[in-house]
Amino acid sequence: MYPKRYHDVTISRSGVWRILKRLDMGRLPAFQRYKRHDRRWKRYEKQLPGHCVQIDVKFIEPIAGVTGRKGGRNKYYRFTAIDDCT
């Protein structure tokens, strides 16, 4: 699709497969191959909002040369909360 859209060149699927196979890129890595349904990673989701919340706090370094309040250095924090239900 990319060569057709940007370069107006059409390549067949078998041609792409042959090129990838020649470059030894014919198969997906083991961690990307199809897994059985019972062995797949299962995402957890909660039914009620607020039942399980993930919270992260990051310190944000002040920009050099920008002055804040007098007599000290301002500290800035970024708070992030993600609700697993929503």
C-alpha positions, 0 to 999 in steps of 0.5 A: 500500500505504501509504494502505491500511495506515495510512489505510484508503484504496484507490487504483488503480495507474492513479490513482497513475500519473496523480497522479505524471504530473501532478506530473512524477514519472512516470519514474525518473531516468536513473541508476535506469532499467533498464540492460542486463545487460553494463552493470550494476554488477558486485559483486566477491566473493572465494572465500577468506576473508581474501583481500581485507579492507577496513579503516577506522579512525576517531578517536572524540572523547572526551566533554567533561567525562569524565576519563580517565587522569591527565596526558593526554587519552585517544584512542579509535579504532574499527577496522572490518574487512570480509571480502569473502568473508563 
